[in-house]
Amino acid sequence: MIHLSTFLTVLAMLAVTYATRIGGYLFLRDRTISPRLQAVMETAPGCILISVIAPHFATSNPADLAALAVTLLCATRLSMLPTVIIAIVAAGLFRHLM
């Protein structure tokens, strides 16, 4: 069973991620933006995701390291949504098996 604090943390991360994504568009909706600024704004949610998974680079847990390897491989070949789904499934499976 999931702990209430874990659930609330995930909800808070969801809200912050959504706010950073939509905030830029709301503040800049009436302005013309350069392609470079648009690329930066589209990359922001990925940066937030990386900050969530980055601590797993410093782990010694074999299951987490294996899941991280799968995630990195998927990230080089797939878009973000399939990568996130595969990463979650891989982490769950590796943690169950190891």
WOPE-V684684 format. One record per pair of residues at least 6 apart in sequence whose ideal C-beta (glycine too) atoms are under 7 Angstrom apart, sorted by the first residue. I is the first residue (numbers start at 1). J is the second residue. D is the distance in Angstrom with one decimal. If there is no record, write none. Layout:
i:I j:J d:D
i:I j:J d:D
This chain:
i:13 j:52 d:6.9
i:17 j:45 d:5.7
i:17 j:48 d:5.2
i:20 j:44 d:5.4
i:20 j:45 d:6.9
i:20 j:48 d:6.6
i:21 j:44 d:6.7
i:21 j:45 d:5.4
i:24 j:41 d:4.6
i:46 j:80 d:6.4
i:53 j:71 d:6.9
i:56 j:64 d:5.0
i:56 j:68 d:5.2
i:57 j:68 d:6.8
i:59 j:65 d:6.4
i:62 j:98 d:5.4
i:63 j:94 d:3.9
i:63 j:95 d:4.5
i:63 j:98 d:4.1
i:66 j:94 d:4.7
i:67 j:87 d:6.5
i:67 j:90 d:4.5
i:67 j:91 d:3.9
i:67 j:94 d:4.9
i:70 j:86 d:6.6
i:70 j:87 d:6.8
i:70 j:90 d:4.2
i:71 j:83 d:6.6
i:71 j:87 d:4.0
i:71 j:90 d:6.9
i:74 j:82 d:6.9
i:74 j:83 d:4.3
i:74 j:86 d:4.9
i:74 j:87 d:6.7
i:75 j:83 d:5.0
